Every structure is written in C-alpha cells, then in structure tokens.
Amino acid sequence: MIIRHLKTEDYNQYSNLIDSNITFEKYSSFLNSVLGDNHLIIVGEEKESLVATGTLLVEEKLTYGSARMGHIENILVDPSYRKKGYGRKIVEHLVQIAQDKNCYKVSLSCTLELESFYDKIGLKKHEISMRALFLDRKLK
C-alpha cells in the first residue's frame, strides 16, 4: 500500500471511501484552505484505488511548555480491505508524523469495539472522552 497525502483528483474515490455526498467545490475548498502543516489527511492506495484514510490534527498548546498534541481522527478502511493491516498502517503512519512534528502525545477517540485494535497498535486507554452532540444542526 502506498500512503500519501490526499489530492484534489482523489475526489470521487475519497467521497466514496468516506461515504460522503460532499460537493467537489466544498471538497476542493477544504483541501486548499483547511489542510496544511497542522491538519493532514492521508490515504492508502492499493492498485490505484483508495482503500484507507486517516486525519491528523496538530494542536499548538500553551501548556506543557508550548507543546504540540496530535489528534487522530476519521480512520476509515474500505470494507473489502478490513482485517488486512491497512488501518494499522494508516494509524502507525499518523503516529510517526505526530512524532516527527514533536507532539508530546497523540490521542484518538474510538468505540469500545475498536479498543483492542488500537491497543494492539500501541495506543492505550486513558481516562474517558466526553462530548456534546448537536443532532439538530443541519448538515450540509
């Protein structure tokens, strides 16, 4: 599997992989205005098909001596490629990028069903995660 950054020409395959109906205009705008050094989306490519993806957000902090913290999000693997190591490779690649960017830690949230998967990669359960979910917010 080739791991690389998401590109504009990945629109069709990427929107299918993440099961999104995002327009090309929004997709292109996001890539051009949001992605950068501290917000990365990588994809795994196998035989010219996108089969996996993941996101890393690097947060600049004032605590811990102005440290950086990585947040891994949106780990997705095409159903026909699951349980073959693709998700593991994406996560390991994102963790390495976080280390290269001098993050003092990296975190992610997952379902209980995926806890053992992430544990095998080296991410350990730590405390709990809380959220406020705005279901009434209209998604566009």
Disulfide bonds with the S-S distance in Angstrom:
none
